[in-house]
């Protein structure tokens, strides 16, 4: 190897060494973090225990220079407060931050844009307003939950109904037969989760096909805390005449199978076909006395949860016709675990208390 080649190799080695040192310094600066108050106190404690600065740096997991700077700052200031940096000053004062949070507390639906319009003295961006709200640690932004609207009159009725039954025991609720109707469609409409990579959002396996007007059928069903009753396929639109037939041919046999000759409580909601004069007269003839029920109260009826549970259990269904869907619903209905039914009924005291606490507004149920 010639002299010139040796010099070139030596220069390259020095260059690579300089680049390596530069990268290491850059990474060290990037990884530098401000010490927390407990870390600073720990460093002072190690030094106070007669440890050398090098030993202290090793035990604290920091550099020697960091230990020296920590001790010097404490000696200078007498505390662990962070010194004011030389960066861009904060554009909102503490008073401005309090004003922003107060506006959110007064109106939880206020938008960042609206808050900025109502406070023209704030010389900041919408993003800064949002950042100040989240920095407070009190609030985060969430989507508004859709729940049925409940009028003021019905909220009062709901609270009154719950208070009158708050003393009921679980055994009393176990003697209630819950009834209702629900539609089901051929394809499961619930949200599904998928394992995918960040760039596979539009892969076929990561998407679910939707149908604008999927075929559906309506069913009627009933259950108690220890078992389900009949499941009936409603023909066309359910009206009073068909509902009277359901009471005679479906509900009465279900009640006999679930309770025999023992007493039970019959529950139904306030749908017009349930409460019409003709239906009431027919229920009197059948000897049925339905429990008083507050309007706009699906959260008080556990059968609503049962319908969702049945739909979820059949989430992998591949039905090509309404007949196949009806067969799947019957099989799924008759295989619902009894312990799930019991848990639904046992939740009634909690549902009552939740409505009372919410002053009649919708609850999580």
ZAMARGU-4260 file (C-alpha; in steps of 0.2 Angstrom, whole numbers, plus 5000, padded with zeros to 4 digits):
<rodrens>
0) 5000/5000/5000 | 5007/5017/4995 | 5010/5032/5006 | 4995/5041/4998 | 4983/5027/5001
5) 4988/5026/5019 | 4985/5045/5021 | 4968/5043/5013 | 4963/5029/5024 | 4969/5039/5039
10) 4959/5054/5034 | 4943/5043/5031 | 4945/5036/5048 | 4946/5053/5056 | 4931/5059/5046
15) 4921/5044/5052 | 4926/5047/5070 | 4921/5065/5069 | 4904/5060/5061 | 4901/5047/5075
20) 4905/5059/5089 | 4894/5072/5081 | 4879/5060/5080 | 4882/5055/5098 | 4882/5073/5104
25) 4866/5076/5094 | 4857/5061/5101 | 4863/5066/5119 | 4856/5084/5117 | 4840/5077/5110
30) 4837/5065/5124 | 4841/5078/5137 | 4826/5080/5149 | 4822/5092/5163 | 4825/5084/5180
35) 4809/5082/5191 | 4809/5088/5209 | 4810/5071/5216 | 4825/5067/5205 | 4834/5083/5211
40) 4830/5079/5229 | 4837/5061/5226 | 4853/5069/5219 | 4855/5080/5234 | 4852/5066/5246
45) 4866/5055/5238 | 4878/5069/5240 | 4872/5073/5257 | 4876/5054/5261 | 4895/5058/5257
50) 4894/5050/5240 | 4906/5058/5227 | 4899/5067/5212 | 4904/5053/5200 | 4896/5040/5211
55) 4880/5051/5213 | 4879/5053/5194 | 4880/5034/5192 | 4867/5030/5205 | 4855/5043/5199
60) 4858/5038/5181 | 4863/5055/5175 | 4879/5064/5169 | 4892/5072/5180 | 4888/5088/5173
65) 4869/5086/5177 | 4874/5083/5195 | 4885/5098/5196 | 4872/5109/5188 | 4858/5103/5200
70) 4868/5107/5215 | 4873/5124/5208 | 4855/5129/5205 | 4849/5124/5222 | 4863/5133/5230
75) 4859/5148/5220 | 4840/5148/5221 | 4837/5139/5237 | 4824/5128/5229 | 4820/5116/5215
80) 4810/5128/5205 | 4814/5127/5186 | 4822/5143/5180 | 4813/5153/5167 | 4819/5148/5149
85) 4824/5158/5135 | 4810/5151/5123 | 4795/5159/5117 | 4784/5166/5131 | 4767/5159/5134
90) 4753/5169/5125 | 4740/5167/5138 | 4741/5173/5156 | 4735/5163/5171 | 4720/5174/5172
95) 4716/5170/5153 | 4718/5151/5157 | 4705/5153/5171 | 4693/5162/5160 | 4694/5149/5147
100) 4691/5135/5159 | 4676/5145/5167 | 4668/5147/5150 | 4669/5128/5147 | 4662/5124/5165
105) 4647/5136/5161 | 4644/5129/5143 | 4650/5111/5140 | 4645/5112/5122 | 4655/5127/5118
110) 4667/5126/5104 | 4685/5133/5103 | 4680/5144/5089 | 4665/5150/5099 | 4675/5153/5114
115) 4688/5163/5104 | 4674/5174/5096 | 4667/5178/5113 | 4684/5183/5120 | 4691/5194/5106
120) 4705/5200/5118 | 4713/5183/5117 | 4727/5185/5104 | 4729/5166/5101 | 4724/5153/5089
125) 4710/5140/5091 | 4723/5126/5094 | 4730/5136/5108 | 4712/5137/5116 | 4710/5118/5114
130) 4728/5115/5122 | 4724/5126/5137 | 4708/5116/5140 | 4716/5099/5140 | 4731/5106/5150
135) 4720/5110/5164 | 4717/5091/5167 | 4699/5093/5170 | 4692/5091/5152 | 4694/5081/5137
140) 4684/5082/5121 | 4672/5068/5117 | 4658/5064/5105 | 4641/5068/5111 | 4631/5052/5115
145) 4615/5050/5106 | 4601/5046/5118 | 4581/5047/5117 | 4575/5064/5121 | 4564/5064/5137
150) 4552/5078/5141 | 4552/5087/5158 | 4535/5079/5162 | 4541/5062/5158 | 4558/5064/5168
155) 4547/5068/5183 | 4536/5053/5180 | 4552/5042/5178 | 4559/5048/5195 | 4543/5045/5204
160) 4541/5028/5196 | 4558/5023/5202 | 4557/5030/5219 | 4540/5020/5222 | 4549/5004/5217
165) 4566/5007/5225 | 4562/4995/5240 | 4558/4981/5228 | 4569/4966/5231 | 4578/4956/5218
170) 4566/4942/5221 | 4552/4953/5217 | 4560/4958/5200 | 4563/4940/5197 | 4545/4938/5196
175) 4543/4950/5182 | 4540/4945/5164 | 4548/4957/5152 | 4541/4959/5135 | 4545/4969/5119
180) 4547/4969/5100 | 4563/4972/5091 | 4569/4972/5072 | 4584/4962/5066 | 4593/4964/5049
185) 4601/4950/5039 | 4619/4957/5042 | 4626/4962/5059 | 4627/4981/5060 | 4637/4982/5076
190) 4655/4990/5076 | 4669/4977/5074 | 4688/4978/5078 | 4701/4972/5066 | 4720/4970/5068
195) 4729/4979/5054 | 4744/4989/5049 | 4743/5008/5048 | 4743/5008/5029 | 4729/4994/5028
200) 4714/5004/5031 | 4706/5001/5015 | 4711/4983/5013 | 4695/4972/5010 | 4698/4962/5026
205) 4698/4979/5036 | 4681/4985/5029 | 4663/4980/5032 | 4651/4981/5018 | 4635/4991/5022
210) 4618/4990/5014 | 4607/5006/5014 | 4591/4996/5015 | 4595/4979/5022 | 4580/4966/5023
215) 4574/4965/5041 | 4561/4956/5051 | 4552/4961/5068 | 4551/4949/5082 | 4542/4949/5099
220) 4549/4940/5114 | 4548/4939/5133 | 4559/4933/5147 | 4561/4932/5166 | 4576/4931/5177
225) 4576/4912/5176 | 4572/4909/5157 | 4566/4915/5141 | 4548/4914/5134 | 4542/4912/5116
230) 4550/4921/5102 | 4537/4926/5089 | 4540/4932/5071 | 4529/4947/5068 | 4520/4947/5051
235) 4520/4964/5043 | 4517/4979/5054 | 4512/4975/5071 | 4495/4982/5076 | 4483/4980/5089
240) 4474/4964/5082 | 4490/4955/5080 | 4496/4960/5097 | 4481/4953/5105 | 4484/4937/5096
245) 4502/4937/5103 | 4496/4939/5120 | 4484/4924/5119 | 4495/4912/5109 | 4513/4917/5114
250) 4513/4927/5131 | 4500/4916/5140 | 4509/4900/5136 | 4526/4908/5140 | 4520/4914/5157
255) 4513/4896/5161 | 4529/4888/5157 | 4540/4901/5167 | 4529/4902/5182 | 4516/4889/5182
260) 4502/4894/5193 | 4512/4906/5203 | 4510/4925/5203 | 4520/4936/5191 | 4521/4954/5185
265) 4517/4958/5167 | 4528/4972/5159 | 4525/4981/5143 | 4530/4998/5137 | 4517/5012/5132
270) 4517/5009/5113 | 4499/5014/5106 | 4496/4996/5101 | 4499/4990/5119 | 4488/5003/5127
275) 4474/5005/5115 | 4456/5003/5121 | 4453/4987/5112 | 4470/4980/5118 | 4466/4985/5136
280) 4449/4976/5135 | 4456/4961/5128 | 4469/4960/5142 | 4455/4962/5155 | 4447/4947/5146
285) 4463/4937/5147 | 4465/4942/5165 | 4481/4952/5162 | 4485/4967/5173 | 4501/4975/5165
290) 4513/4984/5177 | 4512/5003/5176 | 4526/5009/5165 | 4534/5026/5163 | 4536/5033/5145
295) 4552/5035/5136 | 4561/5023/5147 | 4570/5010/5137 | 4585/5011/5150 | 4573/5003/5163
300) 4568/4988/5152 | 4582/4975/5153 | 4575/4966/5137 | 4583/4980/5127 | 4600/4974/5133
305) 4594/4956/5129 | 4590/4961/5111 | 4607/4968/5109 | 4615/4953/5117 | 4606/4942/5105
310) 4611/4952/5090 | 4629/4951/5096 | 4629/4932/5098 | 4623/4931/5080 | 4636/4943/5074
315) 4645/4930/5062 | 4628/4925/5054 | 4628/4923/5035 | 4609/4923/5031 | 4604/4924/5013
320) 4585/4926/5017 | 4573/4931/5031 | 4569/4913/5034 | 4587/4909/5037 | 4588/4924/5049
325) 4572/4918/5058 | 4580/4901/5061 | 4596/4909/5067 | 4586/4920/5079 | 4576/4905/5086
330) 4592/4895/5089 | 4601/4910/5097 | 4586/4914/5108 | 4584/4897/5115 | 4603/4896/5119
335) 4604/4912/5129 | 4613/4908/5146 | 4601/4909/5161 | 4615/4917/5171 | 4615/4932/5159
340) 4596/4933/5161 | 4598/4933/5180 | 4611/4947/5179 | 4600/4958/5169 | 4586/4957/5181
345) 4598/4959/5196 | 4603/4976/5188 | 4585/4983/5191 | 4589/4992/5208 | 4605/5000/5200
350) 4594/5006/5185 | 4582/5014/5197 | 4595/5023/5207 | 4604/5028/5191 | 4588/5037/5185
355) 4585/5045/5202 | 4603/5051/5202 | 4601/5058/5184 | 4585/5067/5189 | 4575/5057/5175
360) 4588/5060/5161 | 4594/5045/5151 | 4607/5033/5160 | 4621/5022/5154 | 4608/5007/5153
</rodrens>
